[in-house]
């Protein structure tokens, strides 16, 4: 038996466990840095790194999760005090863990449009130099959004680029029907538990939520169109992350990048936060950052109006 202590827990997850809404789950997948559990078509992630904290996650004090005797489909039981893995007898105690809240933070001092545009130039430069552009990034650097347009496209990028361009045009035109239609044509494209286009969409969705509030754009219908028909169109983990993003709840590295663009922070702070986000996953951090960059460029270059 391996006994672990939870260090941090998402407040939404803590509340659902305490209210008895989550009593049982099954192991969905096991990795070195994460164990994903599935219940009622939803995902809970057990992580060993606080930098990865996001919706419905728990951070534990074990650095080698894949070495545990936890296997796919194992049954998991929850109560207020602990999480039991039935087959392997591993236990995670919850009593002393600290909850964290991922609700959107709109309490900041707004920066000027001029300064935000300058930060976006810094963001483009950092993405180009430090980002892993093997995902959606090479496509973005071959659109009119970016000043740089000299990235070489692989076959994956050549296939998806025309759809990405249609998506960007639909966003600029605030064409809700076209947004919904093209989102369904790009979602789920790419390898991994969170495909590149989904990570990109997540960045767009959460950015529009903050931009909506910042500039009072009244984009509720627009945001709904991005996620209204995604069920069973992509991986379960990715679908869940997009679901929570549509509610304004994303991992702290994502939130930090957005707030450092919108608030009165210097560009060095943006660079530091962006570098932290770029470390996430293989291409995920870069793909999310590209989504943030694109959404901001579309809105802010238009003076914060639609």
MIZAPA-806655 format. One line per 10 residues: number of its first residue (from 0); for each residue x, y negated, z negated of C-alpha. Coordinates in nm, 3 decimals, padded with zeros to 5 digits. Layout:
<recs>
NUM = X:Y:Z | ...;
</recs>
This chain:
<recs>
0 = 00.000:00.000:00.000 | 00.118:-00.352:00.085 | -00.022:-00.637:-00.122 | -00.017:-00.985:00.030 | -00.121:-01.324:-00.102 | -00.305:-01.566:00.122 | -00.142:-01.910:00.111 | -00.390:-02.114:00.318 | -00.740:-02.048:00.449 | -00.963:-02.241:00.688;
10 = -01.243:-02.400:00.485 | -01.510:-02.278:00.732 | -01.390:-01.921:00.691 | -01.367:-01.951:00.311 | -01.726:-02.075:00.295 | -01.859:-01.795:00.514 | -01.683:-01.530:00.301 | -01.810:-01.680:-00.024 | -02.166:-01.706:00.116 | -02.157:-01.337:00.211;
20 = -02.191:-01.402:00.585 | -01.871:-01.209:00.655 | -01.850:-00.871:00.482 | -01.700:-00.639:00.743 | -01.484:-00.666:01.052 | -01.260:-00.450:01.268 | -00.902:-00.502:01.377 | -00.902:-00.645:01.729 | -00.526:-00.677:01.792 | -00.194:-00.674:01.604;
30 = 00.114:-00.884:01.684 | 00.432:-00.989:01.506 | 00.287:-01.322:01.399 | -00.088:-01.254:01.398 | -00.353:-00.994:01.325 | -00.688:-01.067:01.490 | -01.011:-00.934:01.339 | -01.344:-00.914:01.518 | -01.696:-00.947:01.376 | -02.021:-01.031:01.559;
40 = -01.829:-01.132:01.875 | -01.617:-01.373:01.670 | -01.247:-01.373:01.579 | -01.064:-01.423:01.249 | -00.685:-01.454:01.270 | -00.439:-01.364:00.995 | -00.115:-01.555:01.053 | 00.230:-01.569:00.897 | 00.311:-01.926:01.002 | 00.142:-02.241:00.872;
50 = 00.231:-02.424:01.194 | -00.025:-02.206:01.373 | -00.318:-02.285:01.142 | -00.641:-02.319:01.335 | -01.014:-02.238:01.318 | -01.105:-01.923:01.123 | -00.747:-01.848:01.021 | -00.571:-01.727:00.707 | -00.198:-01.771:00.643 | -00.026:-01.496:00.444;
60 = 00.319:-01.454:00.292 | 00.426:-01.159:00.510 | 00.664:-01.236:00.798 | 00.643:-00.897:00.973 | 00.276:-00.829:01.034 | 00.335:-00.577:01.311 | 00.531:-00.355:01.071 | 00.224:-00.304:00.851 | 00.022:00.016:00.890 | -00.268:-00.173:01.044;
70 = -00.406:-00.042:01.371 | -00.659:-00.154:01.628 | -01.022:-00.076:01.531 | -00.939:-00.025:01.160 | -01.225:-00.134:00.936 | -01.177:-00.445:00.721 | -01.387:-00.545:00.419 | -01.421:-00.893:00.268 | -01.523:-01.033:-00.067 | -01.444:-01.356:-00.251;
80 = -01.132:-01.210:-00.412 | -00.966:-01.006:-00.139 | -00.958:-00.853:00.208 | -00.918:-00.474:00.225 | -00.791:-00.282:00.528 | -00.968:00.051:00.473 | -00.744:00.291:00.667 | -00.405:00.154:00.569 | -00.496:00.028:00.220 | -00.327:-00.308:00.280;
90 = -00.480:-00.586:00.066 | -00.481:-00.964:00.100 | -00.570:-01.152:-00.219 | -00.758:-01.478:-00.170 | -00.790:-01.623:-00.521 | -00.500:-01.867:-00.510 | -00.500:-01.977:-00.148 | -00.548:-02.342:-00.056 | -00.827:-02.429:00.189 | -00.759:-02.661:00.482;
100 = -01.016:-02.864:00.675 | -00.998:-02.889:01.054 | -01.286:-03.134:01.100 | -01.204:-03.421:01.339 | -01.024:-03.718:01.185 | -01.159:-04.047:01.314 | -01.012:-04.258:01.032 | -00.710:-04.423:01.190 | -00.599:-04.766:01.306 | -00.665:-04.788:01.678;
110 = -00.380:-04.865:01.914 | -00.422:-05.086:02.222 | -00.496:-04.947:02.567 | -00.162:-05.088:02.684 | 00.028:-04.898:02.413 | -00.168:-04.578:02.474 | -00.078:-04.592:02.844 | 00.287:-04.633:02.748 | 00.262:-04.329:02.522 | 00.111:-04.130:02.808;
120 = 00.416:-04.212:03.020 | 00.630:-04.078:02.734 | 00.410:-03.770:02.716 | 00.445:-03.701:03.090 | 00.821:-03.737:03.069 | 00.844:-03.503:02.766 | 00.617:-03.244:02.926 | 00.824:-03.248:03.243 | 01.157:-03.211:03.062 | 01.066:-02.982:02.772;
130 = 00.741:-02.808:02.859 | 00.709:-02.449:02.980 | 00.546:-02.525:03.314 | 00.504:-02.162:03.418 | 00.134:-02.183:03.329 | -00.095:-02.464:03.437 | 00.177:-02.727:03.404 | 00.322:-02.688:03.752 | -00.028:-02.749:03.893 | -00.075:-03.070:03.696;
140 = 00.258:-03.201:03.826 | 00.127:-03.151:04.177 | -00.181:-03.372:04.138 | -00.237:-03.748:04.160 | -00.260:-03.760:03.778 | 00.119:-03.743:03.741 | 00.389:-03.972:03.873 | 00.626:-03.678:03.916 | 00.523:-03.433:04.189 | 00.823:-03.216:04.260;
150 = 00.742:-02.892:04.077 | 00.772:-02.571:04.277 | 00.450:-02.369:04.276 | 00.436:-01.991:04.234 | 00.157:-01.782:04.389 | -00.056:-01.813:04.075 | -00.032:-02.192:04.083 | -00.099:-02.213:04.457 | -00.421:-02.016:04.408 | -00.561:-02.219:04.117;
160 = -00.438:-02.567:04.219 | -00.731:-02.649:04.457 | -00.979:-02.568:04.179 | -00.786:-02.778:03.929 | -00.804:-03.071:04.170 | -01.181:-03.027:04.204 | -01.207:-03.016:03.824 | -01.013:-03.343:03.791 | -01.229:-03.513:04.055 | -01.544:-03.399:03.878;
170 = -01.414:-03.540:03.549 | -01.332:-03.875:03.711 | -01.680:-03.890:03.868 | -01.853:-03.773:03.547 | -02.035:-03.520:03.766 | -02.188:-03.293:03.502 | -02.325:-03.030:03.741 | -01.994:-03.003:03.925 | -01.804:-02.992:03.594 | -02.009:-02.696:03.475;
180 = -01.974:-02.514:03.808 | -01.597:-02.560:03.847 | -01.529:-02.479:03.481 | -01.683:-02.139:03.542 | -01.451:-02.095:03.840 | -01.130:-02.164:03.648 | -01.200:-02.024:03.301 | -01.017:-01.704:03.210 | -00.750:-01.745:03.479 | -00.402:-01.637:03.377;
190 = -00.245:-01.365:03.160 | -00.256:-01.322:02.782 | -00.508:-01.352:02.499 | -00.554:-01.720:02.580 | -00.524:-01.766:02.958 | -00.353:-02.080:03.087 | -00.666:-02.244:03.225 | -00.846:-02.189:02.893 | -00.565:-02.355:02.698 | -00.581:-02.642:02.945;
200 = -00.961:-02.669:02.900 | -00.921:-02.664:02.523 | -00.691:-02.967:02.548 | -00.942:-03.147:02.771 | -01.240:-03.067:02.546 | -01.086:-03.180:02.218 | -00.944:-03.493:02.384 | -01.283:-03.595:02.519 | -01.431:-03.560:02.170 | -01.174:-03.803:02.028;
210 = -01.190:-04.035:02.330 | -01.569:-04.039:02.308 | -01.551:-04.164:01.951 | -01.257:-04.400:02.014 | -01.416:-04.580:02.310 | -01.786:-04.510:02.232 | -01.837:-04.335:02.565 | -02.146:-04.128:02.479 | -02.006:-03.815:02.646 | -02.211:-03.551:02.462;
220 = -02.373:-03.407:02.777 | -02.041:-03.414:02.956 | -01.868:-03.220:02.677 | -02.149:-02.964:02.658 | -02.113:-02.896:03.031 | -01.757:-02.778:02.971 | -01.858:-02.493:02.741 | -02.227:-02.423:02.794 | -02.180:-02.105:02.998 | -01.846:-01.953:02.896;
230 = -01.966:-01.646:02.702 | -01.802:-01.326:02.831 | -01.615:-01.523:03.099 | -01.275:-01.493:02.931 | -01.098:-01.317:02.643 | -01.276:-01.304:02.309 | -01.003:-01.499:02.129 | -01.000:-01.770:02.394 | -01.379:-01.794:02.396 | -01.378:-01.845:02.019;
240 = -01.109:-02.115:02.034 | -01.305:-02.303:02.301 | -01.622:-02.270:02.092 | -01.450:-02.432:01.794 | -01.282:-02.697:02.009 | -01.627:-02.803:02.130 | -01.707:-02.868:01.762 | -01.394:-03.079:01.728 | -01.197:-02.816:01.535 | -00.851:-02.723:01.659;
250 = -00.512:-02.637:01.515 | -00.320:-02.907:01.330 | -00.042:-02.942:01.595 | -00.309:-03.030:01.854 | -00.482:-03.280:01.628 | -00.149:-03.442:01.541 | -00.065:-03.507:01.907 | -00.404:-03.665:01.976 | -00.391:-03.887:01.668 | -00.038:-04.000:01.748;
260 = -00.159:-04.117:02.091 | -00.469:-04.300:01.970 | -00.338:-04.454:01.647 | -00.070:-04.714:01.583 | 00.227:-04.481:01.573 | 00.553:-04.533:01.753 | 00.643:-04.316:02.050 | 00.904:-04.126:01.849 | 00.620:-03.989:01.633 | 00.435:-03.876:01.946;
270 = 00.749:-03.703:02.076 | 00.797:-03.516:01.747 | 00.435:-03.399:01.737 | 00.440:-03.305:02.105 | 00.757:-03.100:02.060 | 00.588:-02.908:01.778 | 00.288:-02.833:01.999 | 00.509:-02.723:02.289 | 00.654:-02.451:02.063 | 00.315:-02.276:02.036;
280 = 00.295:-01.949:02.228 | 00.464:-01.887:02.562 | 00.293:-02.150:02.776 | -00.006:-02.221:02.548 | 00.136:-02.532:02.383 | 00.230:-02.681:02.719 | -00.104:-02.590:02.877 | -00.298:-02.748:02.589 | -00.076:-03.057:02.611 | -00.148:-03.081:02.985;
290 = -00.521:-03.080:02.907 | -00.473:-03.359:02.653 | -00.263:-03.560:02.897 | -00.512:-03.524:03.184 | -00.816:-03.621:02.974 | -00.640:-03.928:02.836 | -00.514:-04.039:03.177 | -00.862:-04.017:03.329 | -01.026:-04.223:03.055 | -00.753:-04.466:02.950;
300 = -00.640:-04.563:03.301 | -01.001:-04.664:03.358 | -00.982:-04.899:03.062 | -01.162:-04.667:02.824 | -01.488:-04.663:03.021 | -01.668:-04.408:03.236;
</recs>
